[in-house]
Structure formats: structure tokens, C-alpha cells
Amino acid sequence: MNCQRIQEHFLDYQAGALDAVQSAEVRAHLATCLTCQKEWSALQEITAKLDHLPSEEPSPRLREQFYGMLETHIREADAPSPFALAKNRIDRFFEALLPAQPAMQFALALALLAGGLYAGFRFSPRPAPETVTVVDETAKQELAALKTQMDSMGRLVTYSLLQQQSTSERMKNVLATMDLKQPDRQVLTDLVGALAFDPSVNVRLTAVEALAQHADNELVRAGVLSALPRESAPLVQVAMIELLASAGAQDAAPVFDRLARDEKLDRAVRDAARRALAHLRTPAQPQSADPAADKNNPKPSVA
């Protein structure tokens, strides 16, 4: 195997996931290749640093929100139907009205059915199409709202399970998304979740790097902007600010202004927020018809 193939197998080799033949090939190549030896040493150093990082606990507020949402769903599921009382009254009414003999009940039921069918076909107008449409739209909206709530609960459970994995496994999951040119909405949502909830600074920083490739996506910009105020690591904060500024997210300007004024924050974060705010407030320059002019007057960088 060449150097690229060998380096692609480093993580599996470190985790002991390769078979005997592949492990032997990796060991033999490492014994003779100085380039791969340097890469392997760098990987070991990074892994050692990651393993010695202190584990961060999820916010108590996150747990309270999760259990509060779970309790709400359980309470709604156990709540009695609002139609139960009306149903009981209707049942008692028909018990008093109908005769007790089964034969008389059957005959009366047939008579009522025939009369109702005749009256329905004879006098009742057909429902207007607009009414059916309104009912269908209302039902669709209610189903969509319920699906959103269930997705939110599922997302919290997923992040809770992800935190049970090791740092290297979570890092590997995030790195795997960088090769995707057009990731679907689920992948982007998982990356935003890793940025917002993962306890490892390195995983969150890598998630920002992965999301930066898709900064033109509205979901990505909204997710990064939502996670920025709760981020505490200066490196991750700066990376998130630069992503939003490069994407031209004008709705991030109030957040940048608060960060730039917060004296409790790291100076690098405040400076990055000031630069990003100035970048958003700078009017976009029209493109020149002369490519040479654009080359001689490059646009200023956010960083």
C-alpha cells in the first residue's frame, strides 16, 4: 500500500479494527517510511492530548429542558380525552331512549338508518371543497408541529448518547462529513448539534470547520448563530464568528456587538467580533468589469 492508503488506515490501526494482514502491512510500511512515521507520531501526540483534556459536563439547563419536555409529553398522553364526558352523556341518553329488547333495538336502528340515508341524499348539500381543504391544511399543520416536537426530543436523546462515545470516536464521526460535497439536512443538523452540545473543544472546533464548507446554507448559519452565545472556548468562538462574517449573516450583527462589548470575554474573541461587525457594516463593492482591476484591488479579509 502507498502512503495515502496507509495513513487512511491509521485510525483503524490505532483502534485495533484492522485484520491481521492489514495490520502487518501497516507495521511493515511504518518501519521503512519516514513520512508515515512522522504522521503516526503526530496522530499519537494529538490523541494523547485529547485523552488528557478534562471532560465537560452537559449544562444542567439542557437536562432540565429535556426532562421538562419528556414530562409534558407524558402528561399530555395520560390526559383524559375532552370528549369523554360528552360521550358518556350520549351513551346514557340512548340507553334511556332505545327499547331494552334486542329485536326492537334492531328494528328501530334499521328505521333510523333508512330515514337518515334518505334525508342525507335528499336534503343535505355536499360539503364545499374549500372546507375540506381547510381541514386538511389544519391537520397537516398539527402533524408538522407534532413531528417537530418529536424530532426535538429525538435530537436531545441522540446528543446524550453521543456523549457516551469516546472523544476520538466523536472526532472521527465529524471528520467523516468533511468529504461530503452535498450533505443532506440530517448530516448538517448533526454537525450543528455536535457544535452546540459536544463536551470536547476539539470536536466542536472541527464541527465549525466542517460547517464552514456549507456556510451558504440557511440551516448552518442559523445553527451556528444559535450556538455562539453559549460557547465558552475562545478558539471555537473566534471560528464561529469568522464563519458567520464570511457568510454575510447580517442577523449576527447584534450578537457580534454584544461580544465586542463584553469585557469578561477573551480579547481575541472581542477583537474578532469587532472585525466581523465592521465587515458586515461595510457596503458590498460592485464587481469591476475589468478582471485586472479586481486583481489589483483585492477585497479585505475578515480575519
LINTA-V842856 format. One record per residue. N is the residue number from 0. RES is the residue in one letter. PHI is phi in radians with two decimals (none if undefined). Layout:
# LINTA-V842856
n=N res=RES phi=PHI
n=N res=RES phi=PHI
This chain:
# LINTA-V842856
n=0 res=M phi=none
n=1 res=N phi=-1.45
n=2 res=C phi=-1.11
n=3 res=Q phi=-1.09
n=4 res=R phi=-1.11
n=5 res=I phi=-1.11
n=6 res=Q phi=-1.17
n=7 res=E phi=-1.14
n=8 res=H phi=-1.62
n=9 res=F phi=-1.03
n=10 res=L phi=-1.10
n=11 res=D phi=-1.16
n=12 res=Y phi=-1.16
n=13 res=Q phi=-1.13
n=14 res=A phi=-1.47
n=15 res=G phi=1.30
n=16 res=A phi=-1.63
n=17 res=L phi=-1.50
n=18 res=D phi=-1.35
n=19 res=A phi=-1.11
n=20 res=V phi=-1.16
n=21 res=Q phi=-1.14
n=22 res=S phi=-1.09
n=23 res=A phi=-1.14
n=24 res=E phi=-1.13
n=25 res=V phi=-1.14
n=26 res=R phi=-1.08
n=27 res=A phi=-1.13
n=28 res=H phi=-1.21
n=29 res=L phi=-1.11
n=30 res=A phi=-1.25
n=31 res=T phi=-2.10
n=32 res=C phi=-1.88
n=33 res=L phi=-1.21
n=34 res=T phi=-1.08
n=35 res=C phi=-1.20
n=36 res=Q phi=-1.11
n=37 res=K phi=-1.15
n=38 res=E phi=-1.11
n=39 res=W phi=-1.14
n=40 res=S phi=-1.13
n=41 res=A phi=-1.12
n=42 res=L phi=-1.12
n=43 res=Q phi=-1.13
n=44 res=E phi=-1.15
n=45 res=I phi=-1.11
n=46 res=T phi=-1.08
n=47 res=A phi=-1.13
n=48 res=K phi=-1.15
n=49 res=L phi=-1.11
n=50 res=D phi=-1.19
n=51 res=H phi=-1.62
n=52 res=L phi=-1.23
n=53 res=P phi=-1.19
n=54 res=S phi=-1.35
n=55 res=E phi=-1.70
n=56 res=E phi=-1.50
n=57 res=P phi=-1.09
n=58 res=S phi=-1.05
n=59 res=P phi=-1.03
n=60 res=R phi=-1.15
n=61 res=L phi=-1.11
n=62 res=R phi=-1.12
n=63 res=E phi=-1.08
n=64 res=Q phi=-1.13
n=65 res=F phi=-1.11
n=66 res=Y phi=-1.21
n=67 res=G phi=-1.13
n=68 res=M phi=-1.14
n=69 res=L phi=-1.11
n=70 res=E phi=-1.13
n=71 res=T phi=-1.09
n=72 res=H phi=-1.15
n=73 res=I phi=-1.16
n=74 res=R phi=-1.14
n=75 res=E phi=-1.18
n=76 res=A phi=-1.23
n=77 res=D phi=-1.51
n=78 res=A phi=-1.17
n=79 res=P phi=-1.17
n=80 res=S phi=-1.16
n=81 res=P phi=-1.16
n=82 res=F phi=-1.68
n=83 res=A phi=-1.12
n=84 res=L phi=-1.12
n=85 res=A phi=-1.10
n=86 res=K phi=-1.11
n=87 res=N phi=-1.11
n=88 res=R phi=-1.16
n=89 res=I phi=-1.12
n=90 res=D phi=-1.07
n=91 res=R phi=-1.17
n=92 res=F phi=-1.12
n=93 res=F phi=-1.25
n=94 res=E phi=-1.11
n=95 res=A phi=-1.34
n=96 res=L phi=-1.41
n=97 res=L phi=-1.39
n=98 res=P phi=-1.19
n=99 res=A phi=-1.37
n=100 res=Q phi=-1.31
n=101 res=P phi=-1.06
n=102 res=A phi=-1.13
n=103 res=M phi=-1.16
n=104 res=Q phi=-1.09
n=105 res=F phi=-1.15
n=106 res=A phi=-1.13
n=107 res=L phi=-1.14
n=108 res=A phi=-1.13
n=109 res=L phi=-1.11
n=110 res=A phi=-1.12
n=111 res=L phi=-1.14
n=112 res=L phi=-1.13
n=113 res=A phi=-1.09
n=114 res=G phi=-1.10
n=115 res=G phi=-1.18
n=116 res=L phi=-1.12
n=117 res=Y phi=-1.11
n=118 res=A phi=-1.12
n=119 res=G phi=-1.12
n=120 res=F phi=-1.25
n=121 res=R phi=-1.50
n=122 res=F phi=-2.01
n=123 res=S phi=-1.37
n=124 res=P phi=-1.28
n=125 res=R phi=-1.27
n=126 res=P phi=-1.11
n=127 res=A phi=-1.19
n=128 res=P phi=-1.03
n=129 res=E phi=-1.12
n=130 res=T phi=-1.12
n=131 res=V phi=-1.08
n=132 res=T phi=-1.11
n=133 res=V phi=-1.10
n=134 res=V phi=-1.09
n=135 res=D phi=-1.10
n=136 res=E phi=-1.14
n=137 res=T phi=-1.11
n=138 res=A phi=-1.10
n=139 res=K phi=-1.12
n=140 res=Q phi=-1.11
n=141 res=E phi=-1.13
n=142 res=L phi=-1.13
n=143 res=A phi=-1.13
n=144 res=A phi=-1.12
n=145 res=L phi=-1.13
n=146 res=K phi=-1.11
n=147 res=T phi=-1.10
n=148 res=Q phi=-1.11
n=149 res=M phi=-1.15
n=150 res=D phi=-1.11
n=151 res=S phi=-1.11
n=152 res=M phi=-1.11
n=153 res=G phi=-1.10
n=154 res=R phi=-1.15
n=155 res=L phi=-1.10
n=156 res=V phi=-1.12
n=157 res=T phi=-1.08
n=158 res=Y phi=-1.14
n=159 res=S phi=-1.11
n=160 res=L phi=-1.24
n=161 res=L phi=-1.08
n=162 res=Q phi=-1.21
n=163 res=Q phi=-1.46
n=164 res=Q phi=-1.39
n=165 res=S phi=-1.30
n=166 res=T phi=-1.08
n=167 res=S phi=-1.14
n=168 res=E phi=-1.19
n=169 res=R phi=-1.17
n=170 res=M phi=-1.09
n=171 res=K phi=-1.13
n=172 res=N phi=-1.12
n=173 res=V phi=-1.23
n=174 res=L phi=-1.08
n=175 res=A phi=-1.15
n=176 res=T phi=-1.44
n=177 res=M phi=-1.22
n=178 res=D phi=-1.48
n=179 res=L phi=-1.46
n=180 res=K phi=-1.33
n=181 res=Q phi=-2.28
n=182 res=P phi=-1.18
n=183 res=D phi=-1.38
n=184 res=R phi=-1.10
n=185 res=Q phi=-1.14
n=186 res=V phi=-1.12
n=187 res=L phi=-1.12
n=188 res=T phi=-1.13
n=189 res=D phi=-1.14
n=190 res=L phi=-1.15
n=191 res=V phi=-1.10
n=192 res=G phi=-1.11
n=193 res=A phi=-1.10
n=194 res=L phi=-1.13
n=195 res=A phi=-1.46
n=196 res=F phi=-2.13
n=197 res=D phi=-1.17
n=198 res=P phi=-1.31
n=199 res=S phi=-1.59
n=200 res=V phi=-1.10
n=201 res=N phi=-1.16
n=202 res=V phi=-1.16
n=203 res=R phi=-1.12
n=204 res=L phi=-1.14
n=205 res=T phi=-1.18
n=206 res=A phi=-1.12
n=207 res=V phi=-1.10
n=208 res=E phi=-1.08
n=209 res=A phi=-1.20
n=210 res=L phi=-1.27
n=211 res=A phi=-1.08
n=212 res=Q phi=-1.22
n=213 res=H phi=-2.21
n=214 res=A phi=-1.18
n=215 res=D phi=-1.36
n=216 res=N phi=-1.43
n=217 res=E phi=-1.09
n=218 res=L phi=-1.08
n=219 res=V phi=-1.14
n=220 res=R phi=-1.10
n=221 res=A phi=-1.13
n=222 res=G phi=-1.17
n=223 res=V phi=-1.14
n=224 res=L phi=-1.11
n=225 res=S phi=-1.23
n=226 res=A phi=-1.48
n=227 res=L phi=-1.05
n=228 res=P phi=-1.10
n=229 res=R phi=-1.63
n=230 res=E phi=-1.31
n=231 res=S phi=-2.04
n=232 res=A phi=-1.47
n=233 res=P phi=-1.01
n=234 res=L phi=-1.05
n=235 res=V phi=-1.20
n=236 res=Q phi=-1.06
n=237 res=V phi=-1.09
n=238 res=A phi=-1.11
n=239 res=M phi=-1.18
n=240 res=I phi=-1.10
n=241 res=E phi=-1.13
n=242 res=L phi=-1.08
n=243 res=L phi=-1.16
n=244 res=A phi=-1.17
n=245 res=S phi=-1.12
n=246 res=A phi=-1.40
n=247 res=G phi=1.20
n=248 res=A phi=-1.32
n=249 res=Q phi=-1.14
n=250 res=D phi=-1.23
n=251 res=A phi=-1.51
n=252 res=A phi=-1.01
n=253 res=P phi=-1.05
n=254 res=V phi=-1.18
n=255 res=F phi=-1.06
n=256 res=D phi=-1.10
n=257 res=R phi=-1.14
n=258 res=L phi=-1.15
n=259 res=A phi=-1.15
n=260 res=R phi=-1.63
n=261 res=D phi=-1.42
n=262 res=E phi=-1.23
n=263 res=K phi=-1.35
n=264 res=L phi=-1.39
n=265 res=D phi=-1.09
n=266 res=R phi=-1.09
n=267 res=A phi=-1.09
n=268 res=V phi=-1.18
n=269 res=R phi=-1.09
n=270 res=D phi=-1.11
n=271 res=A phi=-1.11
n=272 res=A phi=-1.15
n=273 res=R phi=-1.14
n=274 res=R phi=-1.11
n=275 res=A phi=-1.14
n=276 res=L phi=-1.14
n=277 res=A phi=-1.13
n=278 res=H phi=-1.14
n=279 res=L phi=-1.19
n=280 res=R phi=-1.45
n=281 res=T phi=-1.33
n=282 res=P phi=-1.11
n=283 res=A phi=-1.15
n=284 res=Q phi=-1.46
n=285 res=P phi=-1.15
n=286 res=Q phi=-1.21
n=287 res=S phi=-1.40
n=288 res=A phi=-1.27
n=289 res=D phi=-1.72
n=290 res=P phi=-1.02
n=291 res=A phi=-1.13
n=292 res=A phi=-1.14
n=293 res=D phi=-1.12
n=294 res=K phi=-1.23
n=295 res=N phi=-1.35
n=296 res=N phi=-2.19
n=297 res=P phi=-1.18
n=298 res=K phi=-1.24
n=299 res=P phi=-1.15
n=300 res=S phi=-1.49
n=301 res=V phi=-1.16
n=302 res=A phi=-1.34
